[in-house]
Amino acid sequence: MNKSHLIRFFAVLLTAFLALVLGLSLRFWVRGVAHAPLAENVTGTDGSELAAVSILDLTACSAITTANYTPDEFLLPNVEISGTPVSFSDGHQEAERGTYIFVLLSPDPFSETFTEDAETLDRFLLGDSWQFTLHIPTVWTSCVVYIDDHVVARVGEISDYNFVEYSDYVGYTESHVSRSESLFLDLSFYARREAIPTDPLAAAQVITIHFETNSSFSGISRPPVIGRDTLVRSTVTRDSSLLASFAAIAAVSVCLCLFFCVIKHTAEFVPEALVSLGIFGIMIFNFALAGQAALPALLQGLSLAAFSFIAAASLLPLGFRVKKFPVALPFIALGLCGCVAGLVTPYVSIPAAAVLNRFRSAATVIDAAVILVLALLCPRFSSCRLRKLLTPTVAGVTSLCGIYFTNTVLVLESAVFWLLAAVLLTAFFVNLGTFIEIERRNEYLTQNLATEVSRQTEDLSAVLDERNTILRFVSHDMKKPVISMEQFLNTLREREKDGEQIKTIDIVRRKNADLKNAFDELNKYAKNNYVAEQSAVFDVREAIDAAYESLSPDCEANGILLVREDEYPVYVYAKKMCLINVLNNLVMNAIEHAECTQIRLSAVRRRGRCLLAVSDNGKGIRAEDDPFAAYVTEGVNGENLGLGLYICRSLVGSMSGTLDYDYRDGNLTFTISLPIS
């Protein structure tokens, strides 16, 4: 690995490290909403331990991270105050229906510090009571909410649900109707000591939530937030605004990428467009879930699929190949399978959803690991641009973090959200760099259009003259003796009676036919008009790549080491296929006639020109020989070897270049000089 490769390798490694540090910092070291501590020694109506929060421990905006949970049963509001304390961060048993109970305790009126405690709650005081607002996020996928024993909110409909059994509200819902909506509940506590009941549970505000789901997702999606009304509402609104804003930015990024693809006639912006599309999906679907949604299961499935889609799309720019097979291809397919798994997860049973979630998570982790490995391997190849590795690298780290960094209270404190924003920002700068590079190439083409038209006209005239000369020689001077030999051999075979002689004549006839076919092939080759090929700006390493890949097997078969020395990119304004053909001819000439053990391909930029060199350590060329003269190039035994170097010099000349040779210190070097872009 040379210096250029090492620089790109460490640049990719540094990018991955910084992205990981950002994710870990946001996850573990950035303080978000304060978590309300649990009150001690609180028992429910069944005598068991109860998770409860005292309003004395609340800040202006706090998260309630623990609830009392009872699966598969609807408890009587404000009567059956019980359940198993469960943490939203640890997860709990999922059920198709059940009950959540939140208990908010009032200050103890018999406490000696009641007056001091009451003063700490002055910021919540409104009239004769302390006022709080509780935000309940999405509940899957329908619910009825009670404060004490009063119905205060309904979202969707629970099947076979009779309200009279749980409250004084008269009503009945027969079938399940899915819907999601975040709720704001107003809670009021007596501020006067004499008005507060002596029983802690009687003085408390008890929020009971009956839920039912028809999908594999159940219960409350995130911890509720409680505090001052204005602050809670602004915090939740800010979350929604962030999702909407970045969804809009991602949508603009997708449109710009597609627009650039169309106007520049290139697919270079497609990977970033697909990654931005995945980010758009995550942002917009979660934004819809944060508000009111009639199809919450579909939105959640699309959000999960979008996350897996990002990992699959990030593999597209990583063109690492093993024996011409793209290594990323099976992992892209795996990522797309993860997309399908995420999409169908909400519609299967809870046990089946657990299996699909494990598969999707495993697919995402594997894809993320492959992204990082390939991003570190690709810098070994000169044709791989560092800029195109940055977006996949950041996206790979984001995919890993997305599997393990879950259950945040707010979007604002989500490490995954900000990493997705970093991916979007990286994609923007990558697209900007690619666009500037293409613009510079197009500007060069525009400035040199008149010169190119004039040169192309001259080139077309030259190629016609050269072709006429070659075809005249092949068709008349060289092919005539072969045709005559064929006629004499046919006559000789007809007259010959000896079987052994006939076999010999047949062998000669076949050889003669091979020679005739060779001339026919030469005639076909002359029809390939490389000289008339359109010039374009490209990196000469692309031509070296093609020649190296094509002729490495021939070199190995002949015991020759083929070495390339093209550390840095050099852009030329030339004809790519024409240049590849010249390189192939020069290398094949060395393989067949130089009797060498090593061939070197190199490219450097010097004095406004690109110098492409093909060197070998073979026998060289005699001083009296002119290797570029037509039809006279000498082989080992003085045989005529045809037009190879003569054609090569003509092709290089059609690109405003020169082809020269030098034999020094046992090394024969053919040097192609081309104008740089």
C-alpha positions in Angstrom: 0.0 0.0 0.0 1.6 3.3 -1.1 1.4 6.7 0.4 -1.8 7.8 -1.4 -3.6 4.6 -0.4 -2.5 5.1 3.3 -3.8 8.6 3.3 -7.2 7.5 2.0 -7.3 4.5 4.4 -6.7 6.7 7.5 -9.2 9.3 6.2 -11.9 6.7 6.1 -10.8 5.3 9.5 -10.9 8.8 11.0 -14.4 9.4 9.6 -15.7 6.2 11.1 -14.1 7.0 14.4 -15.5 10.6 14.6 -19.0 9.3 13.7 -18.8 6.7 16.4 -17.5 9.2 19.0 -20.5 11.5 18.0 -23.0 8.7 18.5 -21.5 7.6 21.9 -21.3 11.2 23.1 -24.9 11.9 22.3 -26.0 8.6 23.8 -24.1 8.6 27.1 -22.8 12.1 27.8 -25.4 14.5 26.6 -28.1 15.2 29.2 -31.6 15.2 27.9 -34.9 15.5 29.7 -34.5 14.7 33.5 -35.9 11.3 34.5 -38.3 11.6 37.4 -37.1 9.3 40.3 -39.5 6.8 41.8 -41.0 7.4 45.2 -40.2 4.8 47.9 -42.5 2.6 49.9 -45.6 3.0 47.8 -48.0 0.1 47.7 -50.9 -0.6 45.4 -54.4 -1.6 46.2 -53.3 -5.3 46.0 -50.5 -4.7 48.6 -47.7 -5.0 46.1 -45.0 -2.5 45.3 -46.2 0.4 43.1 -44.2 2.6 40.8 -45.1 6.2 41.7 -43.6 9.6 41.2 -43.9 12.6 43.6 -44.6 15.9 42.1 -42.0 17.3 44.5 -39.3 15.5 42.4 -40.5 16.9 39.1 -38.6 19.6 37.2 -40.1 22.0 34.7 -40.0 19.1 32.2 -39.4 15.5 33.3 -39.7 12.0 31.8 -41.6 9.2 33.6 -39.6 6.2 32.7 -41.4 3.5 34.7 -45.1 2.5 34.6 -47.3 -0.1 36.3 -48.1 -2.7 33.6 -50.8 -5.4 33.6 -50.9 -7.5 30.3 -54.1 -9.1 28.9 -56.4 -7.4 31.4 -58.3 -4.1 31.9 -58.1 -2.9 35.5 -60.8 -0.7 37.1 -59.6 2.9 37.0 -58.8 4.4 40.4 -60.0 1.2 42.1 -57.4 -1.4 41.0 -54.3 0.6 41.4 -51.6 -2.1 40.8 -49.4 -3.7 38.2 -45.9 -4.8 37.7 -43.4 -1.8 37.6 -41.7 -1.9 34.1 -39.1 0.4 32.6 -39.6 1.7 29.1 -35.8 1.4 28.5 -35.7 -2.3 29.4 -38.8 -3.4 27.5 -41.5 -5.7 28.9 -43.9 -8.5 27.9 -45.9 -7.4 24.9 -49.6 -8.3 24.8 -52.5 -7.6 22.5 -54.3 -5.6 25.2 -53.5 -4.5 28.7 -53.3 -1.7 31.3 -50.8 1.0 32.1 -51.1 3.0 35.3 -49.1 6.1 36.2 -49.4 7.4 39.8 -48.4 11.0 40.6 -48.2 11.6 44.4 -49.2 14.9 46.1 -47.0 16.3 48.9 -47.7 14.7 52.3 -49.9 17.2 54.2 -48.7 15.9 57.5 -45.0 16.4 56.7 -43.2 18.9 58.8 -41.6 20.4 55.7 -44.9 20.8 53.8 -44.6 24.6 53.7 -41.0 24.4 52.3 -42.1 21.7 49.9 -45.0 23.8 48.7 -42.8 26.7 48.0 -40.7 24.6 45.6 -43.8 24.0 43.6 -44.7 27.7 43.2 -43.7 27.6 39.5 -46.6 25.1 38.9 -49.1 27.1 41.1 -52.2 28.4 39.3 -54.9 29.7 41.6 -55.4 27.2 44.5 -53.8 24.2 42.7 -50.6 23.0 41.2 -51.1 22.4 37.4 -49.1 20.0 35.3 -49.3 18.8 31.7 -48.7 15.1 30.9 -47.8 14.2 27.4 -48.7 10.6 26.4 -46.9 9.6 23.1 -48.3 7.1 20.6 -50.2 4.1 22.1 -50.4 1.0 19.9 -52.9 1.1 18.3 -56.0 2.2 20.2 -56.6 3.3 23.8 -58.9 4.8 26.4 -57.4 7.1 29.0 -58.7 7.8 32.5 -57.8 10.3 35.1 -59.0 8.8 38.3 -62.3 7.2 37.1 -63.1 9.8 34.4 -62.6 9.2 30.7 -60.5 12.0 29.4 -59.4 10.7 26.0 -60.1 8.1 23.4 -57.9 7.1 20.4 -59.2 4.6 18.0 -61.6 1.9 19.3 -61.1 -1.2 21.4 -63.1 -4.2 20.4 -66.0 -5.4 22.6 -65.3 -2.5 25.1 -68.2 -1.4 27.4 -67.3 1.9 29.1 -70.0 1.4 31.8 -67.9 -1.4 33.3 -65.1 1.1 34.0 -66.7 4.5 34.5 -69.9 6.5 34.5 -69.5 7.1 30.7 -72.1 5.3 28.6 -70.8 3.8 25.4 -69.8 0.6 23.7 -67.3 -0.2 20.8 -67.8 -3.4 19.0 -64.7 -3.8 16.8 -61.1 -2.6 16.8 -60.2 0.6 14.9 -56.5 1.5 14.7 -55.4 5.1 15.2 -52.5 6.9 16.8 -52.3 10.3 18.4 -50.2 11.9 21.1 -52.2 13.3 24.0 -51.8 16.2 26.4 -53.5 15.7 29.8 -54.0 18.4 32.3 -53.4 17.3 35.9 -54.4 19.3 39.0 -53.3 18.9 42.6 -54.7 20.7 45.7 -52.2 23.3 46.9 -53.9 23.9 50.3 -52.8 21.5 53.1 -56.3 21.1 54.5 -57.7 20.2 51.1 -55.3 17.3 50.5 -56.7 13.8 51.4 -54.7 11.9 54.1 -54.6 8.7 51.9 -51.6 9.1 49.5 -53.5 7.2 46.7 -56.6 9.3 47.3 -54.6 12.5 47.0 -52.7 11.2 44.0 -53.6 11.6 40.3 -53.9 8.1 38.9 -53.8 7.9 35.1 -55.1 4.6 33.8 -54.6 3.6 30.1 -56.4 0.7 28.5 -54.9 -0.3 25.2 -55.5 -2.8 22.4 -53.4 -3.5 19.3 -54.0 -5.4 16.1 -50.3 -5.3 15.2 -47.1 -6.7 16.6 -46.4 -3.4 18.3 -48.2 -2.9 21.6 -48.3 -0.4 24.5 -46.7 3.0 24.8 -44.0 3.8 22.3 -41.8 6.1 24.5 -41.7 7.5 28.0 -44.3 10.2 28.8 -43.2 13.7 29.6 -44.6 15.8 32.4 -44.1 19.4 33.6 -45.2 23.0 33.0 -47.7 23.2 30.2 -45.9 25.7 27.9 -42.6 23.9 28.3 -44.0 20.4 27.7 -45.9 21.5 24.6 -43.0 23.4 23.2 -40.7 20.5 23.8 -43.0 18.0 22.0 -43.6 20.6 19.2 -39.9 21.1 18.8 -39.5 17.3 18.3 -42.1 17.3 15.5 -40.6 20.4 13.9 -37.1 18.7 13.9 -38.5 15.6 12.1 -40.4 17.7 9.6 -37.5 20.0 8.9 -35.0 17.2 8.3 -37.6 15.3 6.2 -37.9 18.4 4.0 -34.1 18.7 3.8 -33.8 15.0 2.8 -36.5 15.5 0.2 -34.7 18.4 -1.3 -31.5 16.3 -1.3 -33.2 13.5 -3.2 -34.6 15.9 -5.8 -31.3 17.7 -6.3 -29.5 14.3 -6.8 -32.0 13.2 -9.3 -31.9 16.6 -11.0 -28.1 16.4 -11.3 -28.3 12.9 -12.7 -30.6 14.1 -15.4 -28.8 17.3 -16.4 -25.3 15.7 -16.2 -26.3 12.4 -17.7 -24.6 10.4 -15.0 -25.4 7.9 -12.3 -22.8 9.2 -9.8 -25.4 10.9 -7.6 -27.7 7.8 -7.3 -26.2 6.3 -4.1 -26.5 9.5 -2.2 -30.1 10.0 -3.6 -31.1 6.6 -2.3 -29.5 7.2 1.1 -31.3 10.5 1.4 -34.5 8.8 0.4 -34.1 6.4 3.3 -33.5 9.2 5.7 -36.6 11.0 4.3 -38.7 7.9 5.0 -37.5 7.6 8.6 -38.2 11.3 9.3 -41.5 11.7 7.6 -43.0 8.4 8.9 -42.0 9.2 12.5 -43.3 12.7 12.1 -46.7 11.3 11.0 -46.7 8.9 14.0 -45.9 11.8 16.4 -49.2 13.4 15.4 -52.5 11.8 14.3 -52.3 8.8 12.0 -55.0 6.5 10.7 -52.6 3.7 9.7 -49.9 3.6 12.4 -48.9 0.0 11.7 -48.1 0.8 8.1 -46.1 3.9 9.0 -44.1 2.0 11.6 -43.4 -0.8 9.0 -42.2 1.8 6.5 -40.0 3.5 9.0 -38.3 0.1 9.9 -37.9 -0.7 6.2 -36.4 2.8 5.5 -33.7 2.2 8.1 -32.6 -1.1 6.5 -32.8 0.6 3.1 -30.2 3.1 4.1 -27.7 0.3 4.9 -28.4 -1.4 1.6 -28.1 1.8 -0.4 -24.8 2.7 1.3 -23.2 -0.4 -0.2 -23.7 0.8 -3.8 -20.6 3.1 -4.1 -18.3 0.3 -2.7 -17.3 -1.4 -5.9 -14.9 -3.8 -4.3 -14.6 -6.9 -6.5 -13.1 -10.4 -6.2 -12.5 -12.0 -9.6 -14.9 -9.4 -11.2 -17.7 -10.3 -8.7 -19.0 -7.4 -6.7 -18.6 -8.3 -3.1 -21.4 -5.9 -2.0 -24.1 -7.5 -4.1 -25.2 -10.3 -1.7 -25.2 -7.9 1.2 -27.3 -5.4 -0.7 -29.8 -8.3 -1.3 -29.6 -9.0 2.5 -30.4 -5.4 3.3 -33.4 -5.4 0.9 -34.6 -8.6 2.7 -34.3 -6.6 5.9 -36.5 -3.9 4.3 -39.2 -6.5 3.5 -39.0 -7.9 7.1 -39.4 -4.4 8.6 -42.4 -3.7 6.3 -44.3 -6.9 7.2 -43.4 -6.9 10.9 -46.4 -4.9 12.1 -48.8 -7.3 10.5 -47.7 -10.6 11.9 -48.1 -12.1 15.4 -46.0 -10.9 18.3 -43.8 -14.0 18.4 -43.3 -13.9 14.6 -42.5 -10.2 14.9 -39.8 -10.9 17.4 -38.2 -13.3 14.9 -38.4 -10.8 12.1 -37.0 -8.1 14.3 -34.0 -10.3 15.1 -33.5 -11.0 11.5 -33.7 -7.4 10.5 -31.3 -6.3 13.2 -28.8 -9.1 12.2 -29.1 -8.0 8.5 -28.5 -4.4 9.4 -25.5 -5.2 11.7 -24.0 -7.4 9.0 -24.5 -4.8 6.3 -23.0 -2.1 8.5 -20.0 -4.2 9.3 -19.5 -5.0 5.6 -19.8 -1.2 4.8 -17.0 -0.4 7.2 -14.8 -3.2 6.0 -15.2 -2.4 2.3 -14.8 1.3 3.0 -11.4 0.5 4.5 -10.4 -1.9 1.6 -11.5 0.3 -1.3 -8.7 2.9 -0.7 -6.2 0.2 -2.0 -7.5 0.8 -5.5 -6.4 3.9 -7.3 -9.7 4.2 -9.2 -11.7 4.6 -6.0 -12.3 8.2 -4.9 -12.1 9.1 -1.2 -15.1 11.4 -1.5 -17.4 8.5 -2.4 -16.5 6.5 0.7 -17.5 9.1 3.3 -21.3 8.8 3.1 -21.2 4.9 3.3 -18.8 5.2 6.3 -21.0 7.5 8.3 -24.1 5.6 7.3 -22.5 2.3 8.4 -21.8 3.7 11.9 -25.3 5.1 12.0 -26.8 1.7 11.2 -24.9 0.1 14.0 -26.0 2.7 16.5 -29.6 2.5 15.3 -29.8 -1.1 16.5 -28.4 -0.5 20.0 -29.3 3.1 20.8 -33.1 3.0 21.3 -35.8 4.1 23.7 -34.9 7.8 23.9 -37.4 10.2 25.5 -37.2 12.9 22.8 -36.0 13.1 19.2 -33.8 16.0 20.2 -31.7 13.7 22.5 -31.6 10.8 20.1 -28.1 9.9 18.9 -29.5 8.1 15.9 -31.4 11.2 14.8 -28.3 13.4 14.8 -26.2 10.7 13.1 -28.8 10.6 10.3 -28.5 14.3 10.1 -24.7 13.8 9.8 -25.2 11.3 7.0 -27.4 13.9 5.2 -24.8 16.6 5.7 -22.0 14.3 4.4 -24.1 13.3 1.4 -24.6 17.0 0.6 -20.9 17.8 0.6 -20.1 14.7 -1.4 -22.7 15.7 -4.0 -21.3 19.2 -4.1 -17.8 17.9 -4.7 -18.9 15.6 -7.4 -21.0 18.4 -9.1 -18.0 20.8 -9.0 -15.7 18.1 -10.6 -18.2 17.4 -13.4 -18.7 21.2 -14.0 -14.9 21.6 -14.3 -14.7 18.8 -16.8 -17.6 20.2 -18.8 -16.1 23.7 -18.7 -12.9 22.3 -20.2 -14.8 20.5 -22.9 -16.8 23.7 -23.7 -13.7 25.9 -23.9 -12.0 23.4 -26.2 -15.0 22.6 -28.4 -13.8 24.5 -31.4 -10.3 23.1 -31.2 -11.8 19.6 -30.8 -14.1 20.0 -33.9 -11.1 21.1 -36.0 -9.0 18.3 -34.7 -11.7 15.7 -35.2 -12.0 16.8 -38.9 -8.3 16.4 -39.4 -8.4 13.1 -37.6 -11.2 11.8 -39.8 -9.2 12.7 -42.9 -6.1 11.1 -41.5 -7.9 7.9 -40.6 -9.4 7.6 -44.1 -5.9 7.9 -45.6 -4.4 5.4 -43.2 -7.2 3.0 -43.7 -6.9 3.1 -47.5 -3.2 2.5 -47.3 -3.6 -0.5 -44.9 -6.5 -2.1 -46.7 -4.7 -1.7 -50.1 -1.6 -3.5 -48.7 -3.6 -6.2 -47.0 -6.0 -6.8 -49.8 -3.5 -6.9 -52.7 0.1 -7.2 -51.8 -0.2 -9.6 -48.8 -3.4 -11.5 -49.6 -2.7 -12.3 -53.2 0.1 -14.8 -52.6 -2.0 -16.6 -50.0 -4.9 -16.9 -52.5 -2.6 -18.2 -55.2 -1.1 -20.8 -52.7 -4.6 -22.0 -51.9 -5.3 -22.6 -55.6 -2.0 -24.5 -56.2 -2.6 -26.6 -53.1 -6.0 -27.6 -54.2 -4.7 -28.6 -57.6 -1.8 -30.5 -56.0 -4.2 -32.4 -53.7 -6.4 -33.5 -56.6 -3.4 -34.9 -58.5 -1.7 -36.6 -55.6 -2.3 -40.3 -55.1 -0.1 -41.1 -52.1 -2.1 -41.0 -48.8 0.7 -39.8 -46.7 1.4 -36.9 -49.1 -2.3 -36.0 -49.1 -2.2 -35.7 -45.3 0.8 -33.4 -45.5 -0.9 -31.3 -48.2 -4.0 -31.0 -46.0 -1.9 -29.8 -43.1 -0.4 -27.1 -45.4 -3.9 -26.2 -46.7 -5.1 -25.7 -43.1 -2.1 -23.5 -42.3 -2.7 -21.5 -45.4 -6.4 -21.1 -44.5 -5.3 -19.9 -41.0 -3.1 -17.3 -42.6 -5.9 -16.2 -44.9 -8.2 -15.9 -41.8 -5.5 -13.8 -40.1 -5.5 -11.4 -42.9 -9.3 -11.2 -42.8 -9.1 -10.4 -39.1 -6.5 -7.7 -39.8 -8.9 -6.3 -42.3 -11.7 -6.3 -39.7 -9.4 -4.6 -37.2 -8.7 -1.8 -39.6 -12.4 -1.1 -39.7 -12.4 -0.2 -35.9 -12.2 3.5 -36.1 -10.4 4.4 -32.9 -9.1 7.6 -34.4 -12.7 9.0 -34.8 -13.6 8.3 -31.2 -14.8 11.3 -29.3 -12.4 12.8 -26.8 -13.4 13.1 -23.1 -11.8 13.9 -19.7 -10.9 10.8 -17.7 -8.4 9.5 -15.2 -5.6 7.6 -17.1 -5.6 5.1 -14.2 -8.9 3.9 -15.7 -7.1 2.9 -18.9 -4.3 1.3 -16.9 -6.9 -0.6 -14.9 -8.4 -2.0 -18.1 -5.0 -3.0 -19.6 -3.8 -4.5 -16.3 -6.9 -6.5 -15.8 -7.0 -7.7 -19.4 -3.3 -8.8 -19.7 -2.4 -9.9 -16.2 -3.3 -13.6 -17.1 -1.1 -13.5 -20.3 1.8 -12.2 -18.3 1.4 -14.8 -15.6 1.1 -17.5 -18.2 4.5 -16.4 -19.7 6.2 -16.0 -16.3 6.2 -12.2 -16.5 5.5 -9.9 -13.6 3.1 -7.0 -14.6 3.6 -4.0 -12.3 1.7 -0.8 -12.1 2.9 2.5 -10.7 0.0 5.0 -10.8 -0.2 6.5 -7.3 -2.0 9.7 -8.1 -4.9 10.6 -10.4 -4.0 12.3 -13.7 -6.9 13.5 -15.8 -6.3 13.8 -19.6 -8.4 15.0 -22.5 -8.1 12.0 -24.8 -9.9 8.9 -26.2 -10.2 6.2 -23.6 -10.8 3.1 -25.8 -8.1 4.3 -28.2 -5.6 4.7 -25.3 -6.6 1.2 -23.9 -6.0 -0.3 -27.3 -2.5 1.3 -27.5 -1.6 0.1 -24.0 -2.8 -3.4 -24.8 -0.6 -3.5 -28.0 2.5 -2.2 -26.3 2.2 -4.8 -23.5 1.4 -7.6 -25.9 4.4 -6.6 -28.0 6.6 -6.9 -24.9 5.1 -10.3 -23.9 5.6 -11.8 -27.4 8.9 -10.4 -28.5 10.9 -8.7 -25.7 11.9 -11.9 -23.8 11.5 -10.0 -20.5 10.6 -11.0 -16.9 9.0 -7.8 -15.9 6.7 -5.1 -17.5 5.9 -1.8 -15.7 2.9 0.5 -16.3 3.3 4.0 -14.9 1.6 7.4 -15.2 2.9 10.8 -14.0 2.1 14.5 -14.6 5.0 16.6 -15.8 5.0 20.1 -17.3 1.4 20.1 -18.3 1.5 16.7 -19.9 0.6 13.2 -18.8 3.4 10.7 -19.4 2.3 7.1 -19.7 5.1 4.6 -19.8 5.3 0.9 -20.7 8.7 -0.5 -19.7 10.2 -4.0 -19.9 13.6 -5.5 -19.0 13.9 -7.5 -22.2 16.3 -7.6 -25.1 15.5 -4.1 -26.4 15.6 -2.8 -30.0 18.7 -2.5 -32.2 19.8 1.0 -32.9 19.4 0.6 -36.6 15.8 -0.6 -36.4 12.8 1.8 -36.6 10.0 0.1 -34.6 7.4 2.6 -35.8 8.0 2.0 -39.6 5.1 0.3 -41.3 5.5 -3.4 -42.2 9.2 -3.7 -41.3 9.4 -4.3 -37.6 11.8 -7.1 -37.1 11.4 -10.1 -34.8 14.0 -12.4 -33.4 14.6 -14.2 -36.7 13.9 -11.2 -38.8 10.3 -12.1 -39.6 7.8 -9.4 -40.6 5.6 -8.6 -37.6 3.2 -6.3 -39.2 1.7 -2.9 -38.3 1.4 -2.9 -34.4 3.6 0.0 -33.4 2.9 1.9 -36.6 -0.8 1.9 -35.8 -0.1 2.7 -32.1 1.8 5.9 -33.1 -1.0 6.9 -35.4 -3.6 6.4 -32.7 -1.7 8.4 -30.2 -1.2 11.1 -32.7 -5.0 11.3 -33.2 -5.2 12.4 -29.5 -2.6 15.2 -30.0 -0.1 13.0 -28.3 3.3 11.5 -29.1 4.7 7.9 -28.8 8.4 7.5 -28.4 10.8 4.9 -27.1 14.1 4.8 -25.2 16.4 1.9 -24.4 18.7 2.5 -21.5 20.3 0.4 -18.8 18.7 -2.8 -20.1 15.2 -1.3 -20.0 13.1 -0.5 -23.1 10.5 2.2 -22.4 7.7 3.3 -24.7 6.3 6.7 -23.5 2.9 8.1 -24.4 2.6 11.9 -23.9 -0.9 13.3 -23.7 -2.4 16.7 -22.9 -3.8 16.9 -19.3 -7.3 18.3 -18.7 
